[in-house]
Amino acid sequence: MSHITNNRLSTIELFCKAAETLSFTTAAELAGATPSAVSKAVSKLENQLGVKLFERTTRAIRMTPEGESYHATCRDALNRIHEAEQLLAQQRRRPHGTLKISLPPSYGIVDLVPRLPRYIARYQRNVKIVASLSNSVADFVKQGFDVAVRIGQVEDSRLVARQLRAAHVRVVASPQYLSRHGIPAQPDDLLRHQCIDLILPDSQKPVPWEFLRARRLSRVEVNATLTVDQPLAAAAAAVGGGGFARLLDFTVAGEIASGQLVEVLAEFRPPPTPISIVYPSTRHLSVNVRTFVDFLVDENARAVGQPPA
């Protein structure tokens, strides 16, 4: 058990030291107390609990089964207190060193990477960020990531997920394409148009073209004339007149605002997709991870005018 420095060691702490050393004298030396104080603390506990914790002889002491059971519980409780003290002390310290993060390329480039300098500046550049942009799911252990951003539901119970925002699907095409080929009024109209498929990184299958009709999700099996594995590439192809692309809003927000792309079929949008920052559900959360997660949650809350989650 880790030593907890405290000039007023509790009765339970004195008992634990006696249990660990099997000597009131040694326990007293470690605690900075007297053997009499340790003996009195143990006797007090025995009276309170109504059981004997130690068998005493003139030469030695040994624990009773009840004492061993009670010591295991007390030791665990004191360890948790020690861990809580360490965590509180850690939270008072500022982030430092290196923070390794994994980001999906499109959301990372469009939304998150421009925010990273503000986090670094907030802590006077005491913390450095190494950002990896990849569509593959981050392996925290093998790749050494501290945090990752994931798009979609997070099903892994080993991870803690805090939602940053919800992303909505946009079906878009360039004004030039729409003027030549017309504007679809229903999702099924896409069957007569050029479409750009986006491949999912894990399954290597195209993202389904799903729409909400009569409160139910339905799928349109479009005939893609172009397939890419990067959302920004699909957006670029749509800007170039390649047909319709189905992408999350952050990917095409700038192009829609500038008039390079036009959204269609907005009334058939499916439910939004969560975007979350995730990290392993370990007992201790480093100050780097804690401050970075809080930073992103606060930044996104301010961006949409909502209180932080």
N, C-alpha and C positions, 0 to 999 in steps of 0.2 A: 504494500500500500504506500502511495506517495505520502511524504511527510507534509503535514499542513502546519505552517508556522502561525502560532497563535499563543500569546502569553497566558490566555485563560482557556486552556484545553478543557473541553467538556468532559463530563463523566464518561460518555460513550467513547470518546477518543482515548481516555486513559485506560478504559477496559480493553480496547482494541490493541493498544501497545502491550498490555500485559498478556493478552492472548497470543500475540505474535512472538513475544520473547520468552513466555512461560517463566517470567521472573518479575516480581513487583519491583525489585531493586533496579534491574536493567530498564524496565519501563519508566521508572521514576527518573533515571538519568537521561533517557532520551527525551522525556517530556519536560525536563527542567523542574520536576516536582520532587516530593519526598516519597519514600516507600509507604509511609503512613497514609499519605494523600491518595495513592493508588489503591491501597487496601480499602480505605473508606469508600472510594468511588465504586469499587467492585461490590462491596457489601451493600451499598445504597441500591445498586441495580438489582442485586439478588432479592433484596427486600421488596422492591417495587414489582419485580416480575414473579416472585414467589417460587423461584427455582434456584438451585445451586449452579453457578457458572464454572466454578473451579473446585477441584478436590485439593485440599491443602495438607501438607505434611510439614514437619520441621525442616526438611531439607529441600523440598521442591513443591511445585504446584503443577497440576495437569487439568486440562479442560474436561468438563463433563460433556456428554452428547448434546445436552441442551445448550451448553456454552458454545460448542462448535457451531451449532445451527444459528445461534444468535449472533456470533461473531461474523459469520458469512454474510448475514443480512446487514449488519452494521458496517462492515468493510465496504460493501457495495454502495451503501448510502453515502459514506464519507468520500469514496472515490468520485461519486457523482457530484458532490458538493465541490470537491477539488476541481473537477472538470468545469463546472459552472463558473468558478472563480477565474480559471484560466481563460474561459471564453469571454467573460466580462472584461478582463484585462486586455485581451486581444482586440476586443471591439473598441477600446480606447485608443489603440494604436492606428496609425495611418497606413494605408496600403503601400507596399514597396516590392521591389523585385519584378518578376515577370509573370504576366497573366496570359495564358494560352487559350484562345477561343476558336471555336469552329462555327462558321457562318455559311448559310446557303448563298451561293454566288449572287443571285439577282437581288434578294432582299439585303444582303450584305452591302453590295455596291451602291444600291439606290438609297437605302435608308440608314443602315447602321454604321458603315465605315465613315461617313461624314461626321458622325457624332463622337467617334473615338478620340479625336484631339481634345474635345471639351473635357472628357473624363481625365485624360492625362494631365491637362493643364490644371484641373481642380486640385490635384495632389502634387503640384509643383514638379511634375515629371519624375517623381520618385518611383512610379510604377511604369513598366514598359509592357506593351501589348504585342503579342505575336498572333496574328489572325490568319487562319487557314480557310479559304473559300472553296467549298466542295459540296457537291450534291449527295455524297455518300454519308451515311449515318456515322457520327463520330464515335470512336471507341475510346472512352475516357481512360481506361487502364493502359492499353497498348500504345495509344498515341499521346497520352499525357495531357489531354485537354482538361482545363479547369471548368469551363462552361461551354455550352453550345446553344445555338438557336435552332429550333425545329419548327417546321411548318406542318400543321395537321395535329391530330390527337396524339398525345404522348401516352402510350400504354405500358411502358416499362416501369414497374413498381419500384425499381431500384433508383429511380430518378425523381427529384423534386422539380416540378414545372411551375413557373409563374408566367401567366399570360401577359404578353406585351400589347397585343392588339388583335383585332379580328380583321381578316382580309377577305374582300369580296371578289368574286369572279367577274371579269369583263370580257365580253365577246366583241372584238374590235376589227376594223379594217380601215384602209386608207380612204380618204374622200375620193381619190381617183378611181379606186376599185369600185366603190359604191356607185359612182356616176356611170361607170361602164356596165355593171352587172346588176344593179338594183339593190334595194334594202330588204332583207328577209323580214317577214311579218311574224312567222312562227319558227320554232326551232327546226322543224322538219324541212323548212325551205333551204337549210344549209346543205342538204343532199345535192342540190343543184349548183353548189358553189365550190370554188377552190378553198381548201382549208389547210391549216398548218398544224400538224400534230406535235405535241411535246412529250418526249419519252420520260418515264419515271426512272430515276437512277437505280433503284433497287431491283425492280421487276423487269426493267427494260421493255415495259409495255407503255403504250400511249396513255396519257391522262384521259379518262373518259369525258366525253362531252355531255355533261348532265345538266338538266334544267328542271325547274320547279313548275309543274303544271297541275292545277287543281289540287294544290297542297301535297302533291306527290312528286318524288324525283323520277324523272324518266331520262333515258339515254338515247342520243342520236348517233348512229354509226356513220360518221362522216367518211368521205373518201378523200384522204389527205393527199395532196399533190406535193407536199414538202413535210419532212419530219426532222426535228432537231432535238437535241438533248439539253438545251439551255434556254431558259425563258427569255433572256435578253436577245438571243438570236431569233426566237419566234417573233418578238416585237419588231425587230429590225426587218424581218422578212415581210411582216404585215405593212410596215411603213413603206417598203419598196413595192407594194402592190401585189404581194403574193397571195392575198385572199384573207380569210378570217382566221384569227388566232384567239384562243381562249386562255386568258392569263389572269393572274391575281392583280388587284388594282395597283399595288405599289410598282409593279413592273411597267405599267403603261400610263401612270398618272401624268408624267411630264409630256408624253406624246399626245394624250387627250387634251391637256391644257393648252398645248401649242397648236392644236388643230391638225397634227400629223395623222392622228388616228381618231376614229369616231366609234363610240359604243353603240351596239345594236342589241335588241332582245333583252333590254334591261329588266323588263317586267317578269322575265323568266329566270332571274338569277337564283341559284341554289343557296342554301344557308351559308353563312360565312365560315371561313376556315381559321382556326386559332393559330397564332404565332406565339411561341413560348420560348423563354430562356430556361434551360435545364441544367442541372448539376447533380452529381451523385448524392444520395440521401445518407451521407455520413453524419456521425454525431457532431463533429467539429466542422464549422464553416469558416474558412479562412477570411481574413479581413479583405483580401483582394476580391474574392468571389462575392462576399456580402455587399461591399460598396459598389461593385460593378453591376450586380443584379439590381440593387436599389436605384442606381443611376439610370439604367435603361427603363425600368418600370416607371420612374418619375418622368423621364423624358417623353415617353409615349403617352403617359397620362396628360401631360401638359399639351401635347400636340393635338389631342382630341378633346381637350377641355374637360377632363374627368379627374376625380381624385385618384391617387395611386392605389393599385390593388394591394 
